[in-house]
Amino acid sequence: MSIIKEFKEFAMKGSLIEISVAFIMGAAFGKVTTALIDGVIMPIVGELTTGVDFKAMKYVLREAQYDASGKILSPENAIQYGNFITIFIDFILVAFVMFLLIKMTNRFKSSEEKASE
């Protein structure tokens, strides 16, 4: 019974619950950021680069093979480097926003510490 009691104490610690909430919020924040990048930023970048659609950029290793009726015999095999570019931009923006949030939080903490002194 003591192992169940220890686990309950561990699971109910404030830090574990805070980490769980932060993880869920981070996942939701990632979805919002991905939607922003896919729906707003990448179309603008595409227009600035004369209409390039990054998601469609790929290096085809093997073309798809079709039979006479148009049925696929073997699918295309390609390196999707445009998708990688989009995800990399997504990562950089998420990291930058997280940096700004942490910087802002630290600024508030330091101003609260100065006020308490």
C-alpha positions as CSV (number, residue, x, y, z in Angstrom):
1,M,0.0,0.0,0.0
2,S,2.9,2.4,0.6
3,I,3.9,2.5,-3.0
4,I,0.3,3.7,-4.0
5,K,0.5,6.3,-1.3
6,E,3.9,7.5,-2.5
7,F,2.7,7.6,-6.1
8,K,-0.4,9.7,-5.0
9,E,1.8,12.1,-3.2
10,F,4.1,12.4,-6.2
11,A,1.3,12.9,-8.7
12,M,-0.4,15.5,-6.5
13,K,2.7,17.7,-6.1
14,G,2.1,21.2,-7.4
15,S,5.1,21.1,-9.7
16,L,3.9,18.0,-11.6
17,I,0.4,19.5,-12.1
18,E,2.0,22.8,-13.3
19,I,4.2,20.9,-15.8
20,S,1.2,19.0,-17.1
21,V,-0.7,22.2,-17.6
22,A,2.3,23.8,-19.3
23,F,2.7,20.8,-21.6
24,I,-1.0,20.9,-22.7
25,M,-0.8,24.7,-23.2
26,G,2.4,24.2,-25.2
27,A,0.8,21.6,-27.5
28,A,-2.1,24.0,-28.1
29,F,0.3,26.9,-28.7
30,G,2.1,24.8,-31.2
31,K,-1.1,24.2,-33.1
32,V,-1.9,27.9,-33.1
33,T,1.6,28.7,-34.3
34,T,1.4,26.1,-37.1
35,A,-1.9,27.5,-38.2
36,L,-0.5,31.0,-38.3
37,I,2.5,29.9,-40.3
38,D,0.6,27.7,-42.8
39,G,-2.2,30.2,-43.2
40,V,-0.6,33.6,-43.0
41,I,3.2,33.7,-43.0
42,M,4.0,31.1,-45.7
43,P,1.6,32.5,-48.3
44,I,3.3,35.9,-47.7
45,V,6.7,34.4,-48.0
46,G,5.5,32.6,-51.1
47,E,4.4,35.9,-52.7
48,L,7.7,37.6,-51.7
49,T,9.5,34.7,-53.5
50,T,7.4,35.0,-56.7
51,G,4.7,32.5,-55.8
52,V,6.8,29.6,-54.5
53,D,4.7,27.1,-52.6
54,F,7.2,25.6,-50.1
55,K,5.0,22.6,-49.2
56,A,5.2,21.5,-52.9
57,M,9.0,21.7,-53.1
58,K,10.5,18.2,-53.3
59,Y,13.2,16.2,-55.0
60,V,11.7,13.2,-56.7
61,L,13.8,10.1,-56.3
62,R,11.4,7.8,-58.2
63,E,8.4,8.8,-60.2
64,A,5.1,7.1,-59.6
65,Q,4.4,4.1,-61.9
66,Y,1.0,3.7,-63.5
67,D,-0.6,0.9,-65.5
68,A,-2.6,1.5,-68.8
69,S,-5.8,2.2,-66.9
70,G,-4.2,4.9,-64.7
71,K,-4.0,2.7,-61.6
72,I,-0.9,3.3,-59.4
73,L,1.5,0.4,-59.5
74,S,4.1,2.1,-57.2
75,P,3.9,5.5,-55.5
76,E,6.2,8.4,-56.0
77,N,9.3,8.5,-53.7
78,A,10.5,12.0,-52.9
79,I,12.4,14.1,-50.4
80,Q,10.0,16.7,-49.1
81,Y,12.5,19.5,-48.4
82,G,9.9,22.2,-48.7
83,N,7.9,20.8,-45.8
84,F,11.1,20.8,-43.8
85,I,11.6,24.5,-44.6
86,T,8.1,25.2,-43.4
87,I,8.5,23.2,-40.2
88,F,11.9,24.8,-39.5
89,I,10.4,28.3,-39.8
90,D,7.6,27.1,-37.5
91,F,10.2,26.0,-34.9
92,I,12.2,29.3,-35.1
93,L,9.0,31.3,-34.6
94,V,7.9,29.2,-31.6
95,A,11.3,29.4,-30.1
96,F,11.4,33.2,-30.5
97,V,7.9,33.7,-29.0
98,M,8.8,31.4,-26.1
99,F,12.0,33.5,-25.6
100,L,10.0,36.7,-25.5
101,L,7.5,35.1,-23.0
102,I,10.3,34.0,-20.7
103,K,12.0,37.4,-21.0
104,M,8.7,39.2,-20.2
105,T,8.1,36.8,-17.2
106,N,11.6,37.4,-15.9
107,R,11.1,41.2,-16.2
108,F,7.9,40.9,-14.2
109,K,9.6,38.8,-11.5
110,S,12.5,41.2,-11.1
111,S,10.1,44.2,-10.9
112,E,8.1,42.4,-8.2
113,E,11.3,41.6,-6.3
114,K,12.3,45.2,-6.4
115,A,8.9,46.3,-5.2
116,S,9.0,43.9,-2.3
117,E,12.4,45.3,-1.2
